[in-house]
Amino acid sequence: MKYTDIITLVLSPLATNCYIVPTGAGEAVVIDPADDGEEILARASEAGLAIKKILLTHGHFDHIGAADYVRKETGSPIYVHKADECVMADSVKSFAFFCPGKPFVPCIPDNLFDDGDTISQGELTFTVMSTPGHTAGSVCFLCSDEDGRDIMFAGDTIFKDSIGRSDGYSGDPRVQMESLDKLKALEKDYIIYPGHGEKTTLATEKKYNPFIADFI
């Protein structure tokens, strides 16, 4: 898989990024299936990809809206951090009240992970980096493409020039800053695929993002 093969779908009323990540041999994982499961499956089919796993960066409604649908249609198990299992089953904890016109679909994950765990599918291995603050179970998934480029699927931990909010259930601004310090301490550069907005790089965010940059 080359990073240029990653399919980005912008879904949900909150313009959430959903990623279809090829893992070799015509297979893929989907990260944060925001909503519109039919569109996700159609795009995967167009690319000749069969979805085998569903990875969630956290449990908010705009990142999990189609998770149950994709699981039912493909048999793919759902993975989420153990601290966000309760978020996925509760409309208030998951921020679903932001879009009252959309029905909330509670979701029970199949597999729970923790910091440092790895999830493998085909040629790719994703390492879980726990980055609580936006929610207690927020994570980044780290992997490398076939050319050795380091990739981070960051959810709502960090965006281009910004970060996710920390005023919801299990959010904690102090813990969030500790998580951002973890990102700042990473020596490698990463291509960042965030939960919202355009992709960026860790080097760029270290330089310009006011939440992690060192300004003189």
N, C-alpha and C positions, 0 to 999 in steps of 0.2 A: 504494500500500500504506500502510495505517495500522498503527501498531505494535500496535494491538488485533487486527489480523488474523493476527498470528503465532500459529501452532499449536505448543503445547509438549507433547511426549510425554516422560514419565518412564519410562525403559527401563533394562534391564540390572540385575543384582543389586546394582550400586552406585548405583542411582537416578540415572542420567545423564540430563541434559536433552538431548533431540533437538528441533531446531526446524525446522518447515516454514515457509518465508518466501515469501509470494506476491510475484511480481515483475511482475504485470500480464498481461493477455490469457490468463488461465487457466493461467499457468505459475508455477513455484516453484523455489527451491533448497532443499535439505535440508542443515542444518548438524549435524554430529556424529550420524550414524545409529548409535546405540549398539548395538542389536540389534533383533530382531523386525522384519525387513524387511517381512513381510506386514502388520503393524500400521501401519507407516509408510506403505506404499502404500495401504492401506485408508483411512486418515485423509486422505491427500491426495486420493483419489478422492471421498470424501464431500464434500470442500470444492470439488470441481470443478477440481482442480489437477493439472497434469502436471509431474513433477519433471524438471528439465533439467540441473542441476548438483549435485554433492555437494562441500561445503566442509568441511574438517576443521581444527579449531583446534589439534590435535596428534595424535600417532599412537598413544596408549594404547588398549588393547583395548576399553575400555568406551566409547570414542567412535567406534570404527570397525567394530564387530562386524557391522553389516548393510551396510556400504559396498559390498562386492563384490556382495551380493545385489541391492541397489537398482540398481547399475550394470548388472547382467545383465538385470534386468527392464525397465529404462527406457532403457538406452543412455546414461545420464548419465555424463560424465567425473568423475573424482575429483581434487580439488585438495588439496595439502598443502604445507607449507613444506619446502624441500629438505633441511633438517637432520633431518627426521623420517621421511624415506623409509625409512631402514633400520629404524626402530622398528616400522613397520607389518608387516614381514616376519618379525619375531622375537618369539616368545612371551615370552621373558625380558625383553627390552628394552621390550616393550609392557605389562608388568605382568600378563600373562594368568594367572600363577600365583596371583593373588588369587582366582580362581574356577576351581579345577581341574575342577569338574564341567561346565564349558562348553567345548566344543571351540574351539580358537583357529583363526580363519580368516585366514591371511596375505593381505595385500592389496598390490598394486602400483599406485601412483597413475598417473594419466594425465598430470597437469600438476603441475609444481613451481613454487612462487612464492617471493618474497623480500619483505623489508620495503619497504613503499611501493608494491608492485604493486597493481593494481586488477583486479577481476573483475566483469564486467558481465553482467547477465541481465535482459532486458526493461527495465523502468523503473528498476531498482536498480543501483547500482554500489557494490561493497564494496571498501574500501581495507584492505589488509593492514598491520597494525601488529605488528611483531615484538616479542614479549614473552618472551624466553627465561628459563629458570629452573626452571620445572616440568619442561620438556624443552627441549632446545636449539632445537627448532622450534615452540615454543608461540607462538601469535599471537592477536590480537583482530581481529575483522572489524568495521569501522566503516561505517555507512551512515546515511542520513536517510530518514524516511518522507515522505509527500506533504504533511504539515503542517509539515515542517521540524524535527521532533523528531529529535535525534541518538541513534543506537542503537549499542550495542556488544555483540557476541557474544564473550564473554570466555573461553570454555573454562574451563580450570582455573587461569588467571592470577589471578583474583580472585573471591571469593564475597561474599555478604553477611556482614560481620563477620569474614571469614577469607580465606585464600589456599590455593592448592594446595601439596602437599608438594614437596620438592625433593631427595629422597634416592634417586630412581630413576636409571636410565640417562640420562646427559646432563643430569641435574638439577644445579643449582648455586645454593646459597642467596645467594651474593654477587651473581651475575648477576640472580637473581630480584629482589633489592632494587633493582637498577638499573632493571629493568623497571617495578617499582612506582613508582619515581620518575618514569618517563615518564608513567605514568597520572596521577600527582599533578600533573604540570606541565601537563596539558591544561586549557585555559581554558574549553572548553565543558563543559556538563553532558551526561551520557549516561544513557539508560536501559540498564542492564546486564542482559543475559541470560547468566547464568553456566552453567558446565558441570554444576553441582550446586546444588540449593537454589533458593530463591525469587529472583525478580528484584529489583533494587535500582536505585539511581542512583549515579553517581560522586560527586555532591555529598554524599550520605548517607555513602558509604564514606570520603570525605575527612574527614568529621566524626567518625565512630564506629569505623571499622575500625582496630584497634590496629596494623596493619601499615603503614598509610599516613597515619593521622591525626596531627596535631600536638597533642599533649596538653601543657597548661601544668602 
